Amino acid sequence: MAWGSSVLALLPLIIDRTIMRNQTARRWYLWLALVSLVGVIPSIAWVLTHDLHPIPAPRGDVAYLFFQAWIIADGGPWFVSPFAYLSQHQALPSGQHPPLWVLTLVLISVVGLKTFLAQLIGTCLLGSVAVFCTGLAAREVAGNQAGLIAGVIAAVYPN
């Protein structure tokens, strides 16, 4: 009987600590989300103001990746040379670029961001996710403060 009453006496203290931990964790996630969102603002601002419109047509490797993703998202053949496919309707296999980035652009297109400008903004948002994941990884390794510091560093890093 005495054991039961002592547990009941400690129960409010245990519940209070659990709630405080949850509130602290929730607050930490909100701070990391804020860091991620603030970190994406300069990238999106640069995309929208670079060369003060219009956004130029993609050229070089950017065009290759954009059109290859566009072809795949449109239901065309996977990983073909986009220039040969668009100009000559030939599905020539291509391994010029790693496929993961193209598949990332395909996912951005499937969501509905199909124009070149929309894909640029989508990749900026993907960078914000990378900032958040960096903070999570650092938190797991070195604690809450290190997680936020790593998130801030990832947010301001120019690449």
C-alpha positions as CSV (number, residue, x, y, z in Angstrom):
1,M,0.0,0.0,0.0
2,A,2.8,2.4,0.8
3,W,4.5,1.6,-2.5
4,G,1.4,2.4,-4.4
5,S,0.8,5.7,-2.7
6,S,4.4,6.8,-3.3
7,V,4.1,6.0,-7.0
8,L,0.9,8.0,-7.1
9,A,2.7,10.9,-5.3
10,L,5.5,10.8,-8.0
11,L,3.1,10.5,-10.9
12,P,2.5,14.2,-11.3
13,L,6.2,14.9,-11.3
14,I,6.9,12.1,-13.9
15,I,4.1,13.4,-16.1
16,D,5.3,17.0,-15.7
17,R,8.9,16.0,-16.9
18,T,7.5,14.1,-19.8
19,I,5.4,17.1,-20.9
20,M,8.4,19.4,-20.5
21,R,10.6,17.0,-22.6
22,N,7.9,17.0,-25.3
23,Q,7.6,20.7,-25.3
24,T,11.4,21.1,-25.5
25,A,11.5,18.7,-28.4
26,R,8.6,20.4,-30.1
27,R,10.3,23.8,-29.6
28,W,13.6,22.4,-31.0
29,Y,11.9,21.1,-34.1
30,L,10.1,24.5,-34.6
31,W,13.5,26.3,-34.4
32,L,15.0,23.9,-36.9
33,A,12.1,24.4,-39.2
34,L,12.5,28.2,-38.9
35,V,16.2,27.9,-39.7
36,S,15.3,25.8,-42.8
37,L,12.7,28.3,-44.0
38,V,14.9,31.3,-43.4
39,G,17.8,29.5,-45.2
40,V,15.7,29.0,-48.3
41,I,14.6,32.6,-48.7
42,P,17.9,33.9,-50.2
43,S,17.9,31.0,-52.7
44,I,14.4,31.7,-53.9
45,A,15.1,35.4,-54.0
46,W,18.1,34.8,-56.1
47,V,16.2,32.6,-58.5
48,L,13.4,35.1,-58.9
49,T,15.6,38.2,-59.3
50,H,18.6,36.8,-61.1
51,D,18.9,38.6,-64.4
52,L,15.6,40.3,-63.5
53,H,13.4,38.1,-65.6
54,P,12.7,36.4,-67.9
55,I,14.4,33.2,-66.7
56,P,16.6,32.2,-69.6
57,A,16.0,28.9,-71.4
58,P,18.1,26.1,-69.9
59,R,21.5,25.5,-71.6
60,G,24.2,22.9,-71.4
61,D,24.0,20.3,-68.6
62,V,21.1,22.1,-67.1
63,A,19.1,21.7,-70.3
64,Y,20.1,18.1,-70.5
65,L,18.9,17.3,-67.0
66,F,15.7,19.4,-67.3
67,F,14.6,17.9,-70.6
68,Q,15.5,14.3,-69.5
69,A,13.4,14.8,-66.4
70,W,10.6,16.3,-68.4
71,I,10.6,13.4,-70.9
72,I,10.4,10.8,-68.0
73,A,7.7,12.8,-66.2
74,D,5.7,13.0,-69.4
75,G,5.7,9.2,-69.7
76,G,8.5,8.9,-72.2
77,P,11.4,6.5,-72.2
78,W,13.7,6.6,-69.2
79,F,17.3,7.9,-69.4
80,V,17.5,8.6,-73.1
81,S,19.4,11.5,-74.7
82,P,16.9,14.3,-74.5
83,F,18.2,16.2,-77.5
84,A,18.1,13.2,-79.8
85,Y,14.6,12.3,-78.5
86,L,13.2,15.8,-78.9
87,S,14.7,16.7,-82.2
88,Q,14.8,13.3,-84.0
89,H,12.4,11.2,-82.0
90,Q,15.1,8.6,-81.3
91,A,15.3,6.9,-78.0
92,L,19.1,6.7,-77.6
93,P,20.2,5.3,-74.2
94,S,22.3,7.8,-72.3
95,G,24.4,7.5,-69.2
96,Q,26.0,11.0,-69.4
97,H,24.6,12.1,-66.0
98,P,23.9,10.3,-62.7
99,P,20.3,9.2,-62.6
100,L,19.4,10.3,-59.0
101,W,19.3,14.0,-59.7
102,V,17.2,13.4,-62.8
103,L,14.8,11.3,-60.7
104,T,14.6,14.1,-58.2
105,L,13.7,16.5,-60.9
106,V,11.1,14.0,-62.1
107,L,9.5,13.9,-58.6
108,I,9.4,17.7,-58.6
109,S,7.7,17.6,-62.0
110,V,5.2,15.0,-60.9
111,V,4.2,17.3,-58.0
112,G,3.2,19.8,-60.7
113,L,6.4,22.0,-60.9
114,K,7.1,21.4,-64.6
115,T,8.5,24.7,-65.9
116,F,12.2,25.5,-65.6
117,L,11.5,28.3,-63.1
118,A,9.3,26.0,-61.0
119,Q,12.0,23.3,-61.0
120,L,14.6,25.9,-59.8
121,I,12.2,26.8,-56.9
122,G,11.6,23.1,-56.2
123,T,15.3,22.5,-55.9
124,C,15.6,25.4,-53.5
125,L,12.9,23.8,-51.4
126,L,14.8,20.5,-51.6
127,G,17.8,22.4,-50.2
128,S,15.6,23.5,-47.3
129,V,14.9,19.8,-46.6
130,A,18.6,19.1,-46.7
131,V,19.2,21.8,-44.0
132,F,16.5,20.2,-41.8
133,C,18.1,16.7,-42.3
134,T,21.5,18.1,-41.5
135,G,20.2,19.5,-38.2
136,L,18.5,16.2,-37.4
137,A,21.7,14.3,-38.0
138,A,23.8,16.6,-35.9
139,R,21.3,16.5,-33.1
140,E,21.5,12.7,-33.1
141,V,25.2,12.7,-32.9
142,A,26.0,15.7,-30.6
143,G,22.8,17.0,-29.1
144,N,20.2,19.8,-29.5
145,Q,22.6,22.8,-29.6
146,A,24.9,21.1,-32.2
147,G,21.8,20.3,-34.3
148,L,20.7,23.9,-34.5
149,I,24.3,25.1,-35.2
150,A,24.7,22.5,-38.0
151,G,21.4,23.6,-39.4
152,V,22.4,27.3,-39.4
153,I,25.8,26.4,-41.0
154,A,24.0,24.3,-43.7
155,A,21.5,27.1,-44.3
156,V,24.2,29.8,-44.9
157,Y,26.6,27.6,-46.8
158,P,26.7,28.9,-50.4
159,N,26.5,25.6,-52.2
